[in-house]
């Protein structure tokens, strides 16, 4: 208040003394600036962060994979900025060049200030600083000490249960360590083969981990070495809090030796993923004195990489341990391989552009969850961001801006980033529909109209969403341009056995509006619908020939198109084409295609469309699809179970994809929309667990032994697999966050700390009844719900006393209305009250 009064006085006298008004104005401004600067941190809780920066890791608080750890040491922030010249001007600084410059600048800045490592913002491992109000180190230290002295966890009936810490419950066990040792296997996705997962652990220092590789070819060995480096980076994301301050008294391992071995003939060691690639692996972990040896063996690099990913999930950081060490489950064996060969995730970069850093993080999340196919829907009628080397006019006419394009170097960097993480990249240029912006340059260059109906209104008459645009099927130049684009993509992605041609939502009204397309033949006049369908089929065949030429005159083994009216044997060769089914699971599409012996990839809109349920973006209403597919909906979707498929038809299902169209998504919402729902899909396609699969919850004192997937002893309506998946998926979400991915939470933190109390809602609804106050009763149960075998058994006499209660399953009997299967023997007046 005193300073405020002084400011008012200075301002008042500066107005009166006009001759000296300038002097007093400057004086008043200086005083106010000093005052405001002193109060700035009090007014600001969170300082805004620039779009691109590098940050020092030491001293920055983050939430780790298995708990929170707040470091209060103040550290400087390294800001990296650079000019961004026009991509098509004299100085063409590409996105990849920006990244190299940024990384180099940050590295040099780190050495300048003499600090620790700098996070790499483009590898998915970067940890950004968050700035909050200053809190007393002493206060936080005391609070941390109090919290640690209050709670401990113990494993009870395969669940971690929280207790007050007491002399009888020492030493304290953290939730992280309890979770890794107790109950369901702490792995995602759950392995499919034989498992022996230890409940004992060893401590290890990060600098004691040694990764070695052995393969028949140098290319595979190089990939294994790079995968080993990523493995170590992921562990650093868990353990950075303790780096450089290991305590001598900690009895950690002297060495943790990780050996990656890929066997087999060199002809089978393809460096690129295909539909025939064996992704299986065997992981063994054995302790020999102070040395722990982990061996991952596989027939391919991709299987070995998956095994390394599983090993990383057996390692955790314990927030209770201040020594800076990690912990690893020891003496374990896992045999594992996926159920489906195509486990995909589709992202859309046309409606809203996604920067490369977002795409890289998406791939990091896929690798963590063992998804193996990134379906990159790069172009659509809204924009054409691909800067094609052969057809540069496409981006020139189709990009939102010079900055929002993908160069050849960008695509190559995505493909290589994905390959070493076990992911193939399929780039889709949708055609013939969803092709408007970017194709308008034809008339100017003397090639005629390459596309039709661009920006036609009213748009609902010519396309599914604005702006309209559909390729001209009677212009030969259209196919030449498509062939050049296909050649670019084949060279850049190096994916030769699969290719996505689009084919989504062709609107025949667009072509019918142009006489030169429909033609003047008698057949066209008598049956225009059939004429247009034949024209569509002819377009697909001609485009396919261009693809074959681009693929070095070899037909890809799986040419993927979206399901439509065209995906019928009459028009498309089922030996070549694979149909991605996007319609609802209750539609006839899937069954019809399988009955026609088409290979399919499932992306049912009612379960695996991750953009549904967020409203209509072009007007009022609920939107084109909904409701939101929860992770439980994604996880429980098993359309192949109730279709009555033969084993041959079941083999035609190559797998599935979750799709995220980007009408209402950009880099700011991408990660929370994808994760952890995409991880739920990953376990569905890798493991395909059913409702009664054993989650590996049965534990002995030292070892969890699970031979394959076994049914629960008690079959009932409860999805026991979904029940235990909550905790495992929450754990997997924490791993994603530790790797820099902004995944949404699975449930409240209270549920993570009290899973047994939180999960009761998954059981069948039950009601509690009270015995009348005037007497006691004896009730004999002659029929019971299978959900209650642990409480009652058929024929058992149960004696109730005054005010006693029992629980009943409302699906089977409800008292006192008379419904139910109870026999009673009275010892007094019977008075069953209403449920409470």
Secondary structure, 3 states (H helix, E strand, C coil): CHHHHHHHHHHHHHHHCCCCHHHHHHHHHHHHHHHHHHHHHHHCCCCCCCCCCEEECCCCCEEECCEEECCCCCCCEECCCCCCCCCCCCCCCCHHHHHHHHHHHHHHHHHHCCCCCECCCCCCCCCCCCCCCCCCHHHHHHHHHHHHCCEEEEEECCEEEEEECCHHHCCCCCHHHHHHHCCCCCCCCCCCCCEEEECCEEEECHHHEEEEEECCCHHHHHHHHHHHHHHHHHHHHHHHHHCCCCCCCCCCCCEEEEEEEECCCHHHCCCCCCCCCCCCEEEEEEEECCEEEEEEEECCHHHHHHHHHHHHHCEEECCCCCCCCEEEECCEEEEECCCCCEEEEEEECCCCCCCHHHHHHHHHHHHHHCCCEEEEEEECCCCECECCCCCCHHHHHHCCCCCCCECHHHHHHHHHHHHCCCCEEEEEECECECCCCCCCCCCCCCCCCCEECCCCCCHHHCCCCCCCCEECCCCHHHHHHHHHHHHHHHHHHCCCCEEEEECCCCCHHHHHCCHHHHCCCHHHHHCHHHHHHHHHHHHHHHHHHHHHHHCCCCCCCEEEEECCCCCCCCCCCCCCEEEEECCCCCCCHHHHHHHCCCEEEECCHHHHECCCCCCCCCCCCCCCCCCCCCHHHHHHCCCCCCCCCCHHHHHCEEEEEEEECCCCCCCCCHHHHHCCHHHHHHHHHHCCCCCCECCCCCCCCCEEEECCCCECCCCCCCCHHHHHHHHHHHHHHHHHHHCCCCCCCCCCHHHHHCHHHHHHHHCCCEEEEEECCCCCEEEEECCCCHHHCCCCCCCCEEEECCCCEEEEECCCCECCCCECCEEEECCCCCCECCCC
